[in-house]
Amino acid sequence: DFPPSQALQRQWLEKKIRRIFELWGYDPIETPTLESLDLFSGQIGEDEKLFFSFEDQGGRQVALRYDQTVPTCRFVGQNRQQLAFPFKRYQIQPAFRAEKPQKGRYREFLQCDADIFGLDSPLADAELIALSLDIFRRLGFPKAKVLINDRQLLKDIPYPAIAAIDKLNKIGPSGVIKEMIGKGINENDAKQYLQTVQNLKPNQTINTILDYLKQLGFPNDWYQFDP
């Protein structure tokens, strides 16, 4: 529940963020709260256990909106003949996940999302990162920080290893290696994967993004390449 004081703050914040999106040329869309379960199945990975899914009165398997990305892809696919590309959209709607409620994790939460469709360029990624930073700047935050990477740098590393290395700051190198071994990766390969990631350098895509952010005048400590 949100009492009036908090509800008013949330409404003010949402209105402010919508205005910033639109200043950058993004248009709003909305998608249904309830979608076919088939839309999400096979798209989320191991987090599918967090779906709120059920059979409706018509015998259809349906699910509450898990995120904005998958429904937006459906929207773009179904309406591509009516859309002008590049299509820049934003969406602010509730999402639902079967989490165990705790601080920072709720079964229903407001998700804020933006994407550019139809532009295959690192400049699209750069603009979205700049947009995110601009939101924090216009909201008056003295500092924000975005950590930037490129999946192409990790293309030769198996996903189970990437998932373990992603926890490096939480469980440390020994914990990462132990988790990889637990997933069936031999110890030598696990150590090599970790060392490879730790030694990664920015590629051309990353450098393009970093240059773009610099040209827009964001402070250097607001963004960082982080493999």
C-alpha positions, 0 to 999 in steps of 0.5 A, spaced: 500 500 500 502 507 498 498 512 503 497 519 499 504 522 501 507 516 498 502 516 492 503 523 490 511 522 490 510 516 486 506 520 481 510 526 481 516 522 479 513 518 474 511 524 471 518 527 471 521 521 468 515 521 462 517 528 460 524 526 460 523 520 455 519 525 451 524 530 451 529 525 448 524 523 442 521 517 445 513 515 445 509 511 450 506 505 449 502 500 453 501 493 453 496 488 457 497 486 464 495 479 462 498 475 456 498 468 453 503 464 457 506 462 450 509 469 449 513 468 455 515 461 456 522 459 453 524 467 453 526 468 461 530 462 462 531 459 469 526 465 472 520 462 469 519 459 476 517 466 477 511 467 473 504 468 475 501 463 471 494 460 471 488 457 466 483 462 465 475 461 465 476 459 457 481 454 458 487 458 456 494 458 459 495 466 461 500 469 465 501 476 468 506 481 465 513 479 467 517 484 464 516 490 459 521 487 453 517 481 451 510 484 450 514 490 447 517 485 442 510 482 440 507 489 439 513 491 434 512 485 431 504 485 430 504 493 428 511 493 424 507 496 418 504 502 422 510 504 425 516 508 423 523 506 424 527 507 428 522 506 433 523 509 440 518 507 445 518 508 453 513 504 457 512 505 465 507 499 467 506 494 473 510 488 472 509 481 476 513 476 479 512 470 484 518 473 489 518 472 496 516 479 498 522 482 502 526 489 502 527 491 494 523 485 492 516 485 491 510 481 487 508 487 484 512 493 482 512 499 477 517 497 471 520 503 467 523 501 460 526 504 454 528 501 447 530 503 440 528 498 435 530 498 427 537 501 429 543 496 429 548 501 431 552 502 438 550 509 438 543 506 439 546 503 446 549 509 447 543 513 447 539 509 451 545 509 456 545 517 456 538 517 457 538 513 463 544 518 466 540 524 464 534 522 468 538 521 474 541 528 472 535 532 471 532 528 478 538 532 481 542 526 483 549 529 485 552 522 482 550 516 478 554 510 475 553 506 469 557 499 468 558 498 461 560 491 457 559 488 450 556 481 450 561 480 444 567 480 448 564 474 452 562 470 446 567 464 447 565 463 454 559 458 456 553 461 459 554 457 466 561 460 467 558 467 465 553 467 470 558 465 475 563 470 474 557 475 474 557 474 482 564 476 482 563 482 487 559 478 491 562 471 492 569 473 490 574 469 485 574 462 489 567 462 490 566 463 482 571 458 481 567 453 486 560 455 482 563 453 475 566 447 478 559 445 481 556 446 474 560 441 471 566 446 468 573 443 470 577 447 475 583 449 469 577 451 465 574 455 470 580 459 472 581 460 465 574 463 464 575 468 470 582 470 468 579 472 461 574 476 463 578 480 468 583 481 463 578 484 457 579 491 454 574 495 451 572 494 443 570 498 438 563 498 440 565 500 447 569 505 445 564 508 441 559 508 447 564 512 451 566 517 446 558 519 445 557 519 453 564 524 453 561 528 448 554 529 451 558 532 457 557 527 462 562 526 468 567 521 467 566 518 473 558 517 471 560 511 467 565 505 466 567 499 462 566 493 467 567 486 464 
